[in-house]
Amino acid sequence: MKKNNGITISEIKTLYDFPFPAKRTGPLYNAFSYPTKISPEAIGLFIATHTNPNDKILDTFAGSGTTGLGAILAERPTEDMIQNAKTFGLNPKWGPRKVKLYELSVLGSFIAGVLTEPPNPTKFRNTFEEFLVKAKEIENAYTIEDPDGKSGVIRHVIWSDSLICSECSEETLFWQAAVSKNPLEIKKYYTCPNCSIEHEIEKSERVTVKEYDRFLKRNCIQRKRTPVWIYGKTGNNKWNREATDIDIASLKQFDEIQFPDDVPLKELNLVDLYRSGYHTGITHLHHLYTKRNLYVISKLWELAESYKNKSMKNALKFLILSYNATHSTLMTRVVLKKKEKDFVLTSAQSGVLYISSLPVEKNIIEGVKRKFSTIIKAFEMTYGAESEVEVFNKSSTNLGLDDGSIDYVFTDPPFGDYIPYSEINQINEFWLGKTTKNKNEVIISKSQNKSVDEYKELMSRVFGEIARVLSDDGKATIVFHSAKVAVWDALVTSYLKSGMAVAETSVLDKIQSSFKQTVSNVSVKGDPLILLTKRSLDNINEPDLSECPEHFIRNAHDEKNTIVDAQSTFSAYISYCLKNGFLPKINANKFYDLVSKFNKMESVIG
């Protein structure tokens, strides 16, 4: 058997013999929220098992740079990585690697660059302490009176839409109509206090107002949003109370206060994610913020820009943006959880640009302070590494690398129309002053006029480049998932056309299960893992009767002798199809229906 620097397929097969866990925890994972990213520790084990020190690694869809972080961890593994390697009988070769990361996204490239080449952590800690001293005056924006009349600090504020009665046009705050405190619940119906007509809240029209926009210098239609409940602290004492007319009146200062000159007054490109309801009046970036939070984040950004040292400046911007899109805008939410006596505060919903009827305004400075502790730990893990990580902010359809120059590829391509990255990332990219050019974005998108055919063409170009730059005995691990057969067809056609084929398959388990649970063969949900090598198949095989979905599900039932999980079984089915050289025949929704049918039969028999 041919070897890649002494590593054979049989030596790495253990990685693909069971669902491999990828925990969503740790400083490197939590430093910056980015859609569909993978645990750097898991990638590190893949790199250390597939390659030798100083081998050349490539990621063609680098996202926020987790493959680069994985390479650094292959040089300096965590205790968990060392123990996990022993648990699974792996034979990793710890040491530095040389990595090339290609990412079309401006934001992803920025994140990857800072995390893989951070500033000196000790110097950055000192810089941040200085930064907070300079930001002390900005912090006054969150000063407020507590329930005892003393000076306190806002932690966060719940705002509320207003509903309008379709019968009498009476306005009612969503907070008053829908929220019950004891017991805590959000109701589905409310009765108009004026005409006593009952309405379904979800279908009730929201009140809009025409307001002068000081930045656009014109009147704009906006949803009417009012602060209704304030959570604060005075010293170590935390409190909450109803928002008063005085609180509301105090917000007028942000209509007159001097904002920095370089507030990004950019028009949002809301297309695939646009919703006519909650996006009413949301046309520009500044509409996603309360005026207070727009002032605070723009002043923090101005302060970060004042630093001359590029590494420190970028680290401060990284810190601000790590909190920005997920916590600083109107997309921050409250949710109800069982047994909780009050709302639970949560971040913006991942992968969408959703604004609820109860948006939350958080204290950005307090949030940035909390975020710092995670980021400094991440910097400490990567600073001074010997691994060489280069980040290229460009398309992977033309890599510009020498033929056969790469030993191993680990990549996580976009899942068709799953997430419109360039649309989501614009919120942070506007602050960076540069947005992603999406001409070569590998995606299915109506707004970009990219059907599955265009997606397949772009994907084929990338896999053609992967095959070209991969050494003859090189390998590529692909993480991919889709509920649609057409998207799987695009992936399979792309790698077959490039002269590559499947050597092994498995599942990457993104659930936070323990290794003991995984080894014990529990059901797991996750993304299929595909190991490709440079050998071609003449065509895709047609499945025979024994390879049909019904047969696969029946076997899963027989093996477990109980009901099976639809999502994990679908992932296993996809892996089985790809490993045996044929395409899946049905979409996930139909597969789930079949699983449900078999589960009901199992329950009746049981």
N, C-alpha and C positions, 0 to 999 in steps of 0.2 A: 504493500500500500504506500502511495506517495505521502510525503510528510510536508507540513508547513513549518519549517524551522524545528523539526523534530516532534511536532504535535499531530497525531493522527485523529481521524474521525472517531475511532473507537475510544480514544482517551478523553474526548469531550462529550461522548454520548450520554454520560451520566446526567449532564445538565438538562437533557431533553427527555429523560425517562419519567419525569413527574412534573406536575405543575410547580413552577419555580416562584417562590414568594418575593414580592417587592413591596416593602413596607413604605407607607406614606408618612414617614416621620424623620426627625433629625434636622440639625441646623441647615445642611446643604439643601435638603428637600424643601424646608419651610422658609428659606431666606427670601424667596420671591415666588409668588403664585403665578403659574403658567399652565395653560390647558394641556391635559393628557400627558404630562411629563412622567418620567419613570425614575424610580429610586436610584441615585448614583451608586449606592452600595451594591445593588443587584447588578448594575452594568459593570461595576468594578470587578465583580467575580467572573462575569462573562469574559471580560478583557483578559484578566489574569489566567483564565483557563484556556482560552483560545490562542493566546499569543505568548511570546517570550519578551523579556525586557528589551527596550529599544526598538521593538517592532513598530511599524507605522499603521496607525488607526485612522479610519475615516468615518464621519457621520455626514450624510448628504441632506438630512432634515434635522438639523441640530437643535432646533427649538431654543431653550434657554441654556443649552450647553451641558446637559447632564452626562453625555458621553465623555466630554473633556474632564468633568469632575470624577467620573468613574475611573478614568485613566490615572488621575492623581491618587485616587484611593487604591488602585492596583499597585501603586508605589508605596503608599503608607496606609495599609489596610486597618480598619477599625477592629476592635476585639470581636465584635459580632461577626464581621466578615471572616475572620480566622476561624472562629468556632463553627460558623455555618459551613465553611469549606470542609471541616472535619466531619460534621454531621452528615453531609451528603457524599462524602468520599471523593471530593474533588482534588485535583492536583494543580493548584494555581502556582504561577511563577510570578512572585511579587517583584516589583521593580518599576522604574520609569518607562514611559512610552512616548512616542511622538505622534501627536494627534492633529488632524485637520478637521475643523468644524465649518460646514457650509450652511448658512441660514439666510433665507431671503428676508425675513422680518428684521426691521431696524431694532425693535425692542428686544427680540430674542438674542440678536447679536450683541447688543449692549449688555444684557444680563450676563451672557456667557463670558464676555470679555472681562467684566469686573470680577466675577466669581473665580475664574481660572487664573487671573493675575491681579489679586487684590493688593491694596496698600499694606504697609507694615501695620499689623493690628494694634500695637502699642501706640504708634504715632496717630493712628486713626481714632483711637479712644480719646487721646488728648485733643485732637481736632474737634471731635463731636462735643466734648465738654465745653470747648470754646464756642462752638456753634450755638449751643443752648444758652450760653450767657448772652450772646448777641441777639438771640431770638426772644429774650425775656419780655421785651416790649410787645412783641407780636402776641405773646401768650395772654395779654390783657383782653384780647377779643373774647375769651371764654370766661371772664369774670362775671359773676352773677350773685344775686342775693339769695341766701339759703332760707329755709322755713323760719329761722329764728331772727331774720333780719340782718344776719352777719354776711360778710363778704365770702363767697364761696367760688368754686370753679366748676364749670360745666364738664360732665363726663360725656354725656350724649343727650340729644333731644329727639323725641319722636314728633314728626310732623304728620299732618293729616290732610287728605283730599276732602273736598266737600261734595255732597250729593245734592241733586236737584230733583224735587218731586215732579213727576210727569203730569200730575193732576193740578197742583196749585202753585208750582214753581217755588215752593219754600226750600231754602237751603238748610242742609243739616251736615254737620261735620261727620265724616266717616267714623271718626273716633267715637262720637256720641251714638251714632246709629248702630255700629257693628260691635264695639268692644264692651264686653261685660267683665268686670273685675272679680266678682265673686259669685259663681266660680269663673275663673279666667277662660274666656272663649271669644271667638270672632263669629258673630251670628251670620246667618245666610239671608235673613229677612229683617226689615225694620218697618215701623209704622210712622208715617209722617206726623210730626207733632202738631201740624196745622190743620190738615184735613182728615187725619186718621186712616188714610189709605195705606195698605200694606204693600211693600215693594220687595222684589228680589234684589239684594244689594249688588251682586255681581253685574246685573243688567242695568242698574241705575246709572243715569247720565252724571258725569262729573262736571262740576262748575268750572268754567274758564273765565279768565279776566284779561283785559287789555292793559298792559303795563309798558311804561317807557323803559327801554333798554339803554342804559347809559353807555354801553360799549358799542352797540350797533347804531346808536343814535337814531332810534326809531321806535314806534310802538310795536309790541309783539304780543301775540296771544299765548297765554300760559295757563296751565292748570292752576287753580287756586289751591295753594298749600299753606297750612297754618300750623305753627308750633303748638302742641297740645300738652305734652308731658316732658318734664325736665328731670334728668338724673344728674346729681352733682356730688361734690364732696367739700367739706370744710375741715382742713387738717386731715386727720385719719377717719373722720366721721363721714360715711356715705349716706346720702338722702335722696329722696325724689318727691316731686310735687307737681301740681298742675301749673301749666304756663299761664301767666297773667297778662293783662293788657299792657302792663309796664314792660314785661319781657318782650312782647311783640313790638311795642313802640321803640324799644332800644335798638332794634334791628335797622331802624331808619338811618343810623349813623353810617352803615355800609353803603348807603346810596350816595353819601357825600365824601366819605373818606378817600384819601389818595391811594390809588392802586399803582403797582409797578407799571412802567411803560410797556414792558414786554409780555404782558398777559396774552397767551395765545388765543386770539379771537378767530378761531378756525371753524369752518362749517363742517359738521359731522357728515360722514359718508354712511348714513343709515339706509341700508337697502335690504339685504337678506334678513337682517335682524329687526327691521323696522316694524313697529306695531302702531296702528293708528290711534289706539286708546292712550296708553301710558306714555307714548312719545309725543303727544300733542304739545306743540310749542318747543320741543327739544330739537333745535336746529343747529346750534353751535355748542362747542365744548363747554363754555361757561354756564350754559343752561343746566348742566348736570350737577352743579354745585349750589348749595345755599350761598348767599352773598358773603356770609361770614367765612365759610370754609374756602371760598374762592380767594378771598383776601388773604387768609392765613397761608394757604399753599403757595400762592403767588409770591408772598413775602419770603417764605422759606426758600423758594426756588431762586429768588433774587439774591438771597444771602449765600446760597451754595455757589452761584455763579461768580461771586466776588472772590472766591479762592483762586490763587494763581497756580498752585500745584495741581496738575491735571488728574493725577491718581486720586488725590483727596477730593477734588471737585466731583469726579465721577462717582466716587464712593458715597458722597453725600446725596447726589442725585439718585443713585441706586436706592439708598435708604428712603428718600421721600417717595419715589415711585413704587417702592415695594408696598407702601401703604395706600397709595393714591387711588387706583382704579378699584381696588377691592374694598376700601373702607372710607374713603374721603368724599364720595359722591352720594347722590340721592338713591343710588342703587343698593346701598346698605339697608338691611331689613331687620325686622323682628319676627320671630317665629314662636309658635306654641309648642311646648313639649309636655308630655304627660308628667303629672305629679309636681310640675313647677308652678309656683304661686305667682310668678311674674313672667313677662316676656323674656325670651332669650335673644340676646343680640347676636346677629350673624353678619357675615360679609356679603358682598354682591354675589349673586348667583353665577356660578361659573359657566362660561360658554354662551351667555346671552347678555343682553343689555336691559334687563328687566327693572322697572321701577314700580314698587308696590304702592298701594294706597296709604301705607304708613311708612314712608321713607324715614331713615334715621340720619341725623347729623352728628357725627362723632367729633370728639376733640382730637384734631390731627396731631397736635404737639405731644399729647399724652400717648397717642398711638405710635408715633415715631420713636418715642423713648422706649416703649416696650419692644418694638421691632428691633431696635439696636442690639439688644442682648442676643437675639438669634443670629443676626448678621455678623456680629463680631466673632461669634463661635465658628461660623462658616468660614470667615476670613482666616481664622487661626488654623483651620483644617487644611487650607490650600496654599497659604503663603509660604514662599520659599521652596516649593516643590521642584524637583529636577525634571519632571515631565515637561515636554515642550508642547504647548497647546496654541495653535494658530486659529483665529476666528476670521472667517471670510463672510462679509455681508453681501452675498450674491447668490444667484440661482445655481443649482446643481446640474442644470442641463448642459453646462459647459464648464467642467472643473478646472481645466488648464493644468492638470497633473500629468506626469509621465506615465506611459503604458507600464502596467505591471509593477507600479511603485508602492502599492498598498498591500499590507499583509492581512488586514481584517477590517470588516465594516460592521458597525452596529448602528442601526437607524430605525426610526419610528415614523414612517410616512403619514401624511394627512389621510384621514379615513373618508375620502370622497367629499360629501357635503356635510360632514359631521360638525365641523367648526370653521367659520369664516375668520381665520386668524387676523388678517389685515384689518377687518372691520372692528374686531374686539380690541386689538392692540393700539388703535389710533388714539385712544384716550390718554395713554402714556406717551405715545410717539409725538403727539402735538407738543408736549412739554420738551421733548428732546429736540424739537425743531426740524424733524425729518420723518416722513412717513414711508411705509413700504410701497415699492412699485410692484403692483400685483400682476403684471403682464404674464410672468412665468410662474405665478403661484399655482401649485399643483392642487387643484380643488375643483369640485363640481359646484357651480354657482350660476344662478339665473342672472344676477346683476352683472357678472363678468362675462356673460354669454359662453360659459363653459359647461358643456354637457358631459356625460360620461365618456364620449368619444375624445373630447379635448383633454379630459383628465387622463385617459389612457395614453394619448399621444405624449403628454408631458411626462407621465410616469415612465413610459418606454424610453424616453430620452435620458432620464436620470439613471435608469437601470442599465442602459447602454454604456453610460459613463462609468458606472460601478464595475461592470464586467471588463471594461477597457483598462481601468487603473488597477484592478485586483490582480495579484500575482497568480500564476497558473494553479498553485495549490492553496490560494487564499480562500477565505470563507466569509460569508456575510450573514449576520443574524438580523432578521427583520421582525419587528413587532407590529402587528396589524390587526385591525378588527373592523368589521362592518356587518350590518344586519341585512345587506342587500347583495344578491348574487351578482348583479351587474358590476358592483364595485370590486368584488373578489375576482371576477373575470378580468377586469382591468389590471389588477395586480399580477395575476398569474400570467396573462398574456405578455405583460411587460418584462417579467424576468425570464420567461421562456424565449421570447424574441431576442433577448440580450445574450442568450447562450448559457443561461444558468438554470439549475433545477434543484428540487428539494432533496436534501440529504437526511434531515431530521425535523421533527415538529414537536411542539409542546405547548404549554400555556403559561403566560406570565400572570401570576395571581396578585392582583393589586389590592386584595382585601388584606386587612391587618391580622391575618391568622398566624399562629405560631408555627415554627418548623415542625414541632411534634405533630400538630394537627395535619399539616401538609403530608408528612411522611405516613400518617395514618390513613391516607386515601380518603379524606373528607371531600365533599363536593366544594369546588371553588369556582368563582366567577373570575374572568380575566380576559386578556388579549392573547390570541394565538401567537406563538413564537415559531419562526420558520428559519432553519439553517439552510442556506444556499451554497452550492459549490459550482465551479465552472465546468459543467457538463450539460449537454442538452438532451431533451426528449423530442422525438420527431413530432409528436402530437399529444394532445390531452386525451387520456383514456376515457372511454365511456363506462360508467359504473354498471356492473351487472346487478342482478336482483339482490344479492347478498350485501351490496353496498348502498342500498337505498336508505333514506332517512328512517323509515319505519323499522327496518331491520336493526339499524344502529341503536335506536331508542329502546327497542325490545331487549337488545343485549345489555344495555345499561341497566334496565330494570332487573334483568336476570342476575347480573353481577352483584347489584346492591341489595336485591330482594326487598326493595322498598321503593317509595316514590322518589323521583329524581328531580333535581333542580334544572329548570329549562335553560337558563342562561349558561351555566357551566357545561351542560350537555351539548349545547349548540357550539360552544368554543371547542369542545373535544371533537365534535363532528367535523368542524372545519379543519382541524389539525389532521384528522384521519383522512379526509378527502385529499388534502394537499400532499400528504406523505405518500399516498397511493396513486397520485398522478391524475386525478380528475377533479372537475369543478363541483362545488356543492350545487344541488338541484333546486333548493327552495330558500326563500328569504326567511329571516329570523321569526317573523310573526307567524308564518305558516308552521314553522318547526315548533314554535311554542304551543300552537294549537294541538299538534300531534302529541307533544309531551303531556299536555293537559288531559288529552283523551286517554293515554296510557296510564297516567296517574289515577284517573277516576276508575279505570278498570282494576288497577292494583288495589285501590281502596275497597272496592266491592268484593274482590276476591278475598282480601285480608279480613 
